[in-house]
Amino acid sequence: MDEKKLVQLMRAVIKEELNPINQKYEELNQRYQEMNQIIYALRDGQEELKAQLEGISLDVDKLHGEVKQINTRLEDLERGTYRIERLELRQNKTAVRVDTLEADVSLIREKLQN
């Protein structure tokens, strides 16, 4: 057998032997491409979730500020209510004193008329 034919025969055998390896390489390469697409989709989804979380965080901060304002207003109302209650007590005491004074004035008038 001459050298050229031997080389061609060896090339054909090597090519045939490499065929399953090439198929496996193509298969793995396709899986790699699919995995990359999945990774990019996950990364995009993660960025979207991150943006939504930042929006929610801003909303929570805004709500926190509003709750703080409401609490401040409630404290002001509680102080106002306490003051009103104290004024009502003073008014009641004053009304009792006025009633007592009116009764005294009535007694004095009776005594003066007699």
PEJO-V875080 format. One record per pair of residues at least 24 apart in sequence whose ideal C-beta (glycine too) atoms are under 10 Angstrom apart, sorted by sequence separation. I is the first residue (numbers start at 0). J is the second residue. D is the distance in whole Angstrom. If there is no record, write none. Layout:
i->I j->J d->D
i->I j->J d->D
//
This chain:
none
//
